[in-house]
């Protein structure tokens, strides 16, 4: 895998020129393979990312405590504390940090567990560096953007009975109490809130939130919806329409 990756990032191949840089972002790569850490450090560095690398979960925790990254790339299978355990801690302690998990191809159980823990995406090994960069860019763009539709008064603030969504600040209040959401959870809620009552199919949601380059499956949508519902309790505002999809079913506040 490492040799194949090196072949794809050699200068002068023209391989990297089609990837557009986005605003500076900080990344943390956590993997026990020194060659892979070095390669990703170099590759993402060429795309103007600030990259730090950790060989294990303990070192990663120390780095995150010093400065939380915008996005963490975590290997699932590491000696000692594995990537799933680290993802659980990271999601609880730094909910704003996006998470991409690296796993051996075919480990569907780990993929589902990772999504339940709040991972934003999964990339199976071996992979092309360009694909990983593209997925990272998609996640970071999604975090920094919101659906274009606005309220009738032209603001990016949607208010419903018991629920307030500030799209500019990416802040959600449930009965006045702030709710910490992952980037994917927030984007899903913002998408549903853009057109309350409209039914979005699973494929609609995947295409709108993830882009077309990610290898995804509809089960991922169900997992994210389940997490979001739990965080919004006792509000019961996301309805499932059997064989159709999901819709936001909550009345707009009279003060909206």
N, C-alpha and C positions, 0 to 999 in steps of 0.2 A: 504493500500500500504506500509506504513512504517513497519508494523509488518512483512509483507512478505519479505521485504528487509533485515530486521534484521536476519531473519531465514537463509537467504542465505549467510551471511557473518560471521557466528559464527566460531571461530577457531576450528581446528581439523576436519572439514568436508571434507577437501581435495579439496574444491571448488576453491580455489585461486591458487593452485599450478601449473595449466596448463597455466597461463598467464605469458608470458615472459616480464620482465621489459625492457624498452628502455632507451635511454640516458635521464638524468634528465631533466625534463620540469616543468614549472610553470603553475598552473591552477588557475582559479578564478571561484568559484561556486556562482551563484546569484539565490537565491530562498527564498521565504518568509516563508518556513516551517523549523523551527529550527531543528526538528529531521532529516529531509532529509539532511540539511547542515552538521550536525554533522556526520551522517552516511557516506556521500560521502567524507568528510574530513578524516575520519578514514580509509576508504577503499582505497582511492587513496594514502593516506600516506603510507599504507603498501606496495604499489608498487613503492615507492621511488619518488613520485611526491611531489613537493612543492605546498601546497594548501592554498589558502586564500578563505574566505567565506564572502559574503555580503548578507544582508537581503533585500535590495531593490536597485533600480537603482542609487539613489543618493549616497549611500555608495559605490557602485561599481565604479561609476565615479571617486570618490576620490581615491580609491585604484588603478585604472587603470592609473590615472594621476601620481601617485607616481611611479608605475612600471607596465608596460604593460605585461600581461601574454602571454605565448605561445598559450594558448587556454582558451576560456571562455565558461562555461556551463551556459546558461541563461534560466530561466523559462519564458515562454510566458506570463502566467497569474499571474501578481503580482499587488498588490494595488499601486496606484500612476502611475508612468511611467512603462509601460509594457515592456516585453522582446523584442518585435519587435522594439520599439522606441530606446531602449538601443543598440540593434544590429545595427541599422542604424547609430547611433552616433559612435559606436565602429568601424564599417567598414570604416567610413570616416576618423576617427582620427587615427586609428591604423590598417591599412590594412593588416599588417603581422600577426595579431592575428587571429587564427582560432576560429570559433564559432559553438557550438553545442546547439541547441534549445531543451528544454523540453516542451512538450505540452500534453494536454489530448488527448487520442486516438480518432481518427476520425475527428480531426479539420483540414481537408484538406486545407481549405482556408488559415489558418495561416501558414501551411507548405509551400504553394506556395509563400505567401508573404515573409516569412522568407528566402526562397531560392533566391527570387528576390533581397532581401536586401544584400545577400552575405553570408548567413549561409552555413556552410560546411556540416552539417548533422542535422537530426531531430531524436529525441528519444521520442516516446509516453509513457506517464505514464499510468499504472505502468510498471516498467521495472526491469530487473535483473541488479544489479551492474556490474556483469561480462560483460554483453553486452555493457554497457556504457563504461567500461574500454577498451574493444576490439575496439569499434568505435573510441575512443579517440586515441588509439595507431595507428590505421589505418591512421587517419588524420595526426598525427605527423610524422609517417614514410613517408607518401606521401610528406609532406612538406620538409623533409630532404633528399629525394632521387629524382632522375630524371631518365627518360628512359635511358637504357644502350646504345642505338645506338648513335653513334657520327658522326661528319662530316668525310669526306674522309681523312682529315689531322689528325684525331685522337683527335681533341679538342672537348670540350663541349661548343662550341660557334657557333651558327647557324645564318647566316646572309643572309637576303633576301632583295629585293628591298623595302626600307623604313622600314624594320623591323629587329631588332637585338635581339637575345635571348641568354643570357648567363646562361647556365644551372648550372654552379658551383656557381655563385653569385645569382642565381634566379632573374635576372634582365632583364627587357624587355625595349627596346628603340624603339620608333616610330618616324621616321625622326629625330633621335638624342635626342628626349625628353623622359624621363623616364615615364613609365606607371605603376601605382600601381595596382597590381593584387592580388586577394585572392589566397590562396593556391590551391583551386580547379581550378580556372581560369588559373593559371600558369601551372598546370599539364595538363590541357586539351590542352593548346597551345603547350606545349612541346611534348605531344603525337602526335598531328597533324604534328608538325614540324619535328618529327623524320622520317616520311615518307611522304614528300610533294606529294600531288596528290592522295595518297591512301585514299579510302573512308572507314571511320570508322562508323559502325552502332551504334545506341544508346546503344544496349546491349554490344557491344565491349567496348565502352567508360565507361559504368557503371562498367563492370568487371575489366577493367584495372586500373581505377582511384579509385574506392571505395572499392574493395575487395568484397568477396562473403557474408560476414556476415551482411552487412548493408541492411536494408529493404528500397529499393529504387523503383523508378518508372521512366519510360522513360521521363516523363514531366520534371524531374529535369535536364536532359541533355539539353533540349531546352532552359530552363531558363539560365543555365550557358553560353551556346553559345550566347544567346542574350546579356547578360551582357558583355561578352568578345568582341563581335562585337562593341558595343557602345564605349568601352574603346579604341579600336584600330582605330576608325574613325579618319581621312577620309580614311584609308586603307580599302579596301574591299577584304579581303584575305581569309575569311572562307566561303566556298560555301556549300549550301545545295543541296544534290541530292535527289530528291523526292523519298520517300519510300526506300531510301538506307542509308542515313546518312550524315556525314560531312567530308569535306576534306580541307586541306590548299592549296589554289590555288594562289601562289605568286612565282615569279621567284627568284631563288637564285642570290644574288649579285655576280658580277664578282670578287669582292675582297674577297669572302668567301673562 
